[in-house]
């Protein structure tokens, strides 16, 4: 995968940021599921949208209790 504006590989761009959000199918999910700097999303996985100007604290309980958030926490357990 290549960023079409810069010609640089997308993986290089993703690993330089603090947090990246990527969209794709199951292959994309599997590729990035263990990388805590990348939040992979795909069909049926984007469940909550909070836009600028919204007091997000009001919705924190909803985000934390959402099935998608719980799945993300379960799937991303870190081995110590």
C-alpha positions, 0 to 999 in steps of 0.5 A: 500500500502506498500513499498516493500524495507522497509516494511513501509506503503507508506502513512507514507513514503509520508508524511515524504517527502517535495514533493512526486510524485505518479502514479495511476488511479482515486482512487490514484488521489482522495486519494491525490488530496487535499494533497499539499505535494503529486503530483498525476499523472496517465494515461493522466495526465503526460504531461511535462517532463523536464530532468536534464541539461535542462534550465527549465526556457525556458519552464516555460510559457509552464508549466504554460499554460498547461491544466494539470497545470491549472486543478491542480490549479483549483482542489487544491484551498485552503479554507481560 
